[in-house]
């Protein structure tokens, strides 16, 4: 990924287009939109949603299909959210992996301590506000919405980074602080999805297949060629593997791992993550929005660059399949998600950031003020992509899910709040 606008154009413009199209479609003809999302592509016994769940969701027209004796149904929604979105999460996982593993990784060492602690606040604050207000609304409301506690923990990394540059200026240290926070938030979100939102009954033994696929492909196509080349300056064997096999072994391992996740009960969209550490990578990273990133030609970065257009299209369909909510769906979950984001995020980031900077003595980057943390909190309150995704797995299709999704869509209001907060708190813009 290259310049910030190129990143936004690649991964967000089509996503927004799909989301707007879904909103229009769902409010003009909700029945046809619903049938599109739940349309069955394949009746089978291995992959997809439970048949009984699909039949209930699709409605009376489920009987129109010649089904036979099957257990699973691959719907349009399942194909997009559970399988194709694995490529999107693989890109997010790649950035987190590089930030943690490389010597110059942005999430290593003391420089990342304050942003990491602020990230914890940016997740704890929304959870506390969401569940706290839900409890005040009564036990019936709490029981209905409690499972959505993770929705407002999300931060849309692309839009937040763009708004951060608008509010602070490209050269302000708060922009890098925000980027570190967003990357760490992505990592936290992946962990939450894996632990708290399984897609079915857990069968962790299947994960051994995923681990085995990663280990085998690493040993045979990464470690072994380098081992055989240890006395060869020309690195002939590694070069042969790279030129003739390229991404193919890792692609096969990815398919095996993805299938293992579909059977394990963990969300399949995380299925490519175990393969990322097995792929040869550069010895440094310039950062997700750095111009120099386009000049890295190691296999991991080359695979990421090759996924640019496929993921662009996938995000369009993700928006189309998830943002189709009728406006009359606005209800308590909508405001709970919004409150978690626009109240919990700034409050949590400020409190935990202050705790790290002052009592813990870790400080803030040079040029940052304590009040900048409040503005960062509002910028990070743009949930959108990941918030939509979590809403789709937290609740079954229906009024509660639709209302929660509306809250994720309305989180774009944090853009206006960020600009207002920046002016009220006298942020000094620093051009890059």
C-alpha positions in Angstrom: 0.0 0.0 0.0 1.4 3.3 -1.0 0.0 6.8 -0.3 -2.8 7.2 2.1 -5.3 8.3 -0.5 -4.4 5.3 -2.7 -5.1 3.1 0.3 -8.4 4.7 0.9 -9.3 4.5 -2.8 -8.3 0.8 -2.9 -9.9 -0.5 0.2 -12.7 1.9 1.0 -14.3 3.7 -1.9 -15.9 0.5 -3.3 -16.8 -0.5 0.2 -18.7 2.7 0.7 -20.3 2.3 -2.7 -21.5 -1.2 -1.8 -22.8 0.0 1.5 -24.8 2.9 0.0 -26.2 0.6 -2.7 -27.2 -1.8 0.0 -29.0 0.9 2.0 -30.9 2.1 -1.0 -31.8 -1.5 -2.1 -32.9 -2.6 1.4 -35.2 0.5 1.8 -36.7 0.2 -1.7 -37.3 -3.6 -1.9 -36.2 -5.3 1.4 -37.5 -8.7 0.3 -35.4 -9.0 -2.8 -32.4 -7.7 -0.9 -32.9 -10.2 1.8 -33.2 -13.0 -0.7 -30.0 -11.9 -2.5 -28.0 -12.0 0.8 -29.4 -15.4 1.8 -29.4 -16.9 -1.7 -28.1 -20.5 -1.6 -25.2 -21.2 -3.8 -24.4 -24.7 -2.7 -26.2 -27.3 -0.6 -23.7 -29.7 0.9 -22.5 -31.4 4.1 -19.3 -29.5 4.8 -19.3 -25.8 4.4 -21.9 -23.1 5.1 -24.5 -22.2 7.6 -26.7 -24.8 9.3 -29.5 -25.8 7.0 -32.3 -25.2 9.6 -30.9 -21.8 10.3 -30.8 -20.9 6.6 -34.4 -22.2 6.0 -35.6 -20.0 8.8 -33.7 -17.0 7.6 -34.7 -17.4 3.9 -38.4 -17.8 4.7 -41.2 -19.5 3.0 -39.5 -19.5 -0.4 -36.8 -22.0 1.0 -39.1 -24.8 -0.2 -38.7 -23.6 -3.8 -35.3 -25.2 -4.0 -34.7 -28.9 -4.8 -32.5 -29.5 -1.8 -32.2 -33.2 -0.9 -30.6 -34.4 2.3 -28.0 -31.8 3.3 -26.7 -30.3 6.5 -25.0 -27.0 5.2 -25.8 -24.2 2.8 -23.3 -21.9 1.3 -25.1 -18.6 0.9 -24.0 -15.4 -0.8 -23.5 -13.9 2.7 -21.4 -16.9 3.9 -19.3 -16.8 0.8 -18.5 -13.1 1.3 -18.2 -12.8 5.1 -16.8 -16.2 6.0 -14.6 -17.1 3.0 -13.7 -14.1 0.9 -13.2 -11.7 3.8 -10.4 -14.0 4.9 -8.3 -12.2 2.3 -9.1 -8.8 3.9 -8.2 -10.1 7.4 -5.0 -11.7 6.0 -3.9 -8.2 4.9 -4.7 -6.8 8.4 -2.9 -9.8 9.9 0.2 -9.2 7.7 0.5 -5.6 9.0 0.1 -6.7 12.6 2.7 -9.5 12.1 5.3 -7.2 10.6 4.6 -4.6 13.3 5.3 -7.2 16.0 8.1 -9.5 14.5 10.4 -7.1 12.7 13.2 -5.4 14.5 11.9 -2.0 13.4 8.3 -3.0 13.9 6.0 -0.3 15.1 4.6 -2.4 17.9 7.9 -3.3 19.4 9.8 -1.6 22.3 9.0 1.3 24.6 7.9 3.6 21.7 4.7 1.5 21.4 4.0 1.2 25.1 1.7 4.2 25.5 -0.3 3.6 22.2 -0.7 -0.1 23.2 -2.1 0.9 26.7 -4.3 3.5 25.1 -5.6 0.8 22.8 -6.7 -1.2 25.8 -8.6 1.8 26.9 -10.1 2.2 23.4 -11.5 -1.3 23.8 -12.4 -1.3 27.5 -14.1 2.1 27.4 -16.6 1.2 24.6 -17.4 -2.2 26.3 -18.1 -0.4 29.6 -20.3 2.2 28.1 -22.2 -0.3 25.8 -22.9 -2.8 28.6 -23.4 -0.1 31.3 -26.1 1.8 29.3 -27.7 -1.6 28.3 -27.9 -2.5 32.0 -29.6 0.8 32.8 -32.2 0.1 30.1 -33.3 -3.1 31.9 -32.7 -6.8 31.9 -34.7 -7.5 28.8 -32.7 -5.0 26.7 -29.5 -6.2 28.3 -30.1 -9.8 27.5 -31.1 -9.0 23.9 -28.0 -6.8 23.2 -25.2 -8.1 25.5 -23.6 -10.3 22.9 -22.8 -7.2 20.8 -20.3 -5.8 23.4 -17.4 -6.1 20.9 -19.0 -4.1 18.1 -17.9 -0.6 19.4 -14.3 -1.8 20.1 -13.6 -1.6 16.4 -11.6 1.1 14.6 -11.6 1.4 10.8 -7.9 1.9 10.2 -8.1 3.4 6.7 -10.8 6.1 7.4 -9.4 6.9 10.9 -5.9 7.4 9.5 -7.3 9.7 6.7 -9.3 11.8 9.2 -6.4 11.9 11.5 -4.3 13.5 8.8 -7.1 16.0 8.1 -7.4 17.0 11.8 -3.7 16.9 12.9 -1.9 17.4 9.6 0.3 14.7 8.1 3.4 15.7 10.1 1.8 15.6 13.6 3.1 12.9 15.9 -0.5 12.1 16.9 -1.0 10.7 13.4 1.6 8.0 14.0 0.3 7.4 17.5 -3.2 6.9 15.9 -1.8 4.5 13.4 -0.1 2.4 16.0 -3.3 2.4 18.0 -5.4 1.3 15.0 -3.0 -1.5 14.1 -3.1 -2.8 17.7 -6.9 -2.4 17.7 -7.0 -4.7 14.6 -4.9 -7.3 16.5 -7.2 -7.1 19.5 -10.2 -7.4 17.2 -8.8 -10.6 15.6 -8.3 -12.1 19.0 -11.8 -11.2 20.1 -13.3 -12.7 17.0 -11.4 -15.9 17.5 -12.2 -16.3 21.2 -15.7 -14.9 21.7 -17.4 -15.3 18.4 -17.0 -18.9 17.1 -19.1 -19.7 14.1 -20.4 -23.0 15.5 -19.7 -25.8 17.9 -16.0 -25.8 18.7 -13.9 -28.7 17.3 -10.4 -27.4 18.0 -8.8 -30.6 16.8 -9.3 -29.3 13.3 -6.8 -26.5 14.1 -4.1 -29.1 14.1 -4.6 -29.3 10.3 -4.2 -25.6 10.0 -1.0 -25.6 12.1 0.3 -28.6 10.2 -0.3 -26.8 6.8 1.6 -23.7 8.1 4.5 -25.8 9.5 4.9 -28.0 6.4 4.8 -25.1 3.9 7.3 -23.1 6.1 9.7 -26.1 6.4 9.6 -27.2 2.8 9.4 -23.9 0.9 10.9 -21.3 3.2 13.3 -22.8 5.8 14.7 -25.8 3.7 15.8 -23.8 0.6 17.5 -21.2 2.8 19.2 -24.0 4.8 20.5 -25.6 1.6 21.7 -22.2 0.4 23.7 -21.4 3.6 27.1 -21.8 1.7 25.9 -20.5 -1.6 26.1 -16.8 -2.2 23.9 -17.1 -5.3 21.1 -18.7 -3.2 20.2 -20.8 -6.2 17.7 -23.1 -4.5 15.8 -20.3 -2.8 15.8 -18.4 -6.1 14.4 -21.4 -7.9 11.6 -21.9 -5.4 10.7 -18.2 -5.5 10.7 -18.0 -9.3 9.0 -21.3 -10.1 6.7 -21.8 -7.2 6.1 -18.3 -6.0 2.9 -18.1 -3.9 1.4 -21.4 -5.0 2.5 -23.6 -1.9 1.3 -20.9 0.5 -2.0 -20.6 -1.5 -2.6 -24.3 -1.1 -1.7 -24.2 2.6 -4.1 -21.3 2.9 -7.0 -23.3 1.4 -6.3 -26.2 3.7 -6.1 -23.8 6.7 -9.3 -22.1 5.7 -11.1 -25.4 5.4 -9.8 -26.4 8.8 -11.3 -23.2 10.3 -14.7 -23.9 8.8 -14.7 -27.2 10.6 -13.2 -26.0 13.9 -16.0 -23.6 14.8 -13.7 -20.6 14.8 -14.7 -17.9 12.4 -13.4 -19.0 8.9 -12.5 -15.4 8.0 -9.5 -15.8 10.3 -8.4 -19.0 8.5 -5.5 -17.5 6.6 -3.8 -16.0 9.6 -1.8 -19.1 10.6 -0.1 -19.2 7.2 1.2 -15.6 7.3 4.2 -16.4 9.6 5.3 -19.1 7.1 5.6 -16.8 4.2 9.1 -15.2 3.5 9.1 -11.6 4.4 11.3 -8.5 4.2 13.7 -7.7 7.1 12.0 -4.4 7.6 8.7 -2.6 7.1 8.1 1.0 6.2 4.5 1.2 7.5 1.1 0.5 6.0 0.8 4.0 4.3 4.5 4.6 3.5 5.5 5.3 -0.1 8.5 3.0 0.2 6.3 0.0 0.9 5.6 -0.4 -2.8 9.3 -1.1 -3.4 9.4 -4.2 -1.1 9.4 -7.3 -3.3 9.6 -10.1 -0.8 7.0 -12.8 -1.3 4.8 -11.6 1.6 4.6 -8.0 0.3 4.2 -9.2 -3.3 1.3 -11.3 -2.3 -0.3 -8.3 -0.5 0.2 -6.2 -3.6 -1.4 -8.9 -5.8 -4.4 -9.0 -3.5 -5.1 -5.2 -4.1 -7.8 -5.5 -6.7 -9.4 -8.8 -5.5 -9.9 -7.3 -2.0 -11.2 -4.1 -3.5 -14.0 -6.0 -5.2 -14.6 -8.2 -2.1 -15.1 -5.1 0.1 -17.6 -3.8 -2.4 -19.6 -7.0 -2.0 -19.0 -7.0 1.8 -20.7 -3.6 1.9 -23.5 -4.8 -0.4 -24.1 -7.9 1.7 -23.9 -6.3 5.1 -25.1 -2.7 5.1 -28.6 -3.3 3.7 -30.5 -2.1 6.8 -34.0 -0.5 6.7 -34.0 2.9 8.4 -36.9 1.9 10.6 -34.5 -0.6 12.2 -33.0 2.2 14.3 -33.5 1.2 18.0 -31.6 0.7 21.2 -28.7 -1.3 19.8 -28.0 1.6 17.3 -27.6 4.1 20.1 -25.6 1.6 22.3 -23.1 1.0 19.5 -22.9 4.8 18.9 -22.5 5.6 22.6 -19.8 2.9 22.9 -17.9 4.5 20.0 -18.3 8.2 20.4 -18.3 8.2 24.3 -16.4 5.1 25.2 -13.6 5.4 22.7 -12.4 9.0 23.6 -12.9 8.4 27.3 -11.1 5.1 27.4 -8.2 6.3 25.2 -7.7 9.4 27.2 -7.8 7.7 30.6 -5.6 4.8 29.7 -3.2 7.1 27.7 -3.0 9.5 30.7 -2.3 6.5 32.9 0.5 5.3 30.7 2.0 8.8 30.1 1.8 10.2 33.6 1.6 7.7 36.6 3.5 5.0 34.6 6.0 7.5 33.3 6.0 6.3 29.7 5.3 9.7 28.3 3.9 10.9 25.0 5.7 11.3 21.7 7.5 14.7 21.5 5.1 17.3 20.2 1.9 15.7 21.5 -0.3 17.2 24.2 -2.5 15.3 26.6 -5.6 16.8 25.0 -4.6 15.3 21.7 -5.6 11.9 23.2 -9.2 13.1 23.3 -9.1 14.0 19.6 -7.5 10.7 18.8 -10.3 9.0 20.7 -12.9 10.7 18.5 -11.0 9.8 15.3 -10.7 6.2 16.4 -14.5 6.1 17.0 -15.0 5.5 13.2 -15.9 1.8 13.4 -17.5 1.0 10.1 -15.8 -2.0 8.4 -14.9 -4.2 11.4 -17.9 -2.9 13.4 -20.2 -4.1 10.6 -18.4 -7.4 10.5 -18.6 -8.0 14.2 -22.3 -7.0 14.2 -22.9 -9.7 11.5 -21.4 -12.4 13.7 -22.6 -11.2 17.1 -26.3 -11.4 16.3 -28.5 -13.6 14.2 -30.1 -11.9 11.2 -33.1 -9.8 12.5 -34.0 -6.5 14.1 -31.2 -6.5 16.7 -28.5 -7.1 14.1 -29.9 -4.5 11.8 -30.1 -1.9 14.5 -26.5 -2.7 15.6 -25.3 -2.4 11.9 -27.0 1.0 11.7 -24.9 2.1 14.7 -21.8 1.0 12.9 -22.8 3.0 9.8 -23.7 6.1 11.8 -20.2 6.0 13.4 -19.1 8.1 10.4 -20.5 11.0 12.4 -17.3 10.7 14.4 -15.6 12.5 11.5 -17.5 15.7 12.3 -16.9 15.3 16.0 -13.2 14.8 15.4 -12.9 18.1 13.4 -14.9 19.9 16.1 -12.8 18.5 18.9 -9.7 19.4 17.1 -10.7 23.0 16.8 -12.1 23.3 20.4 -8.9 21.8 21.8 -6.7 23.9 19.6 -4.9 21.2 17.7 -1.9 22.7 15.9 -1.8 21.2 12.5 1.6 20.1 11.3 2.0 19.5 7.5 4.0 16.5 6.4 
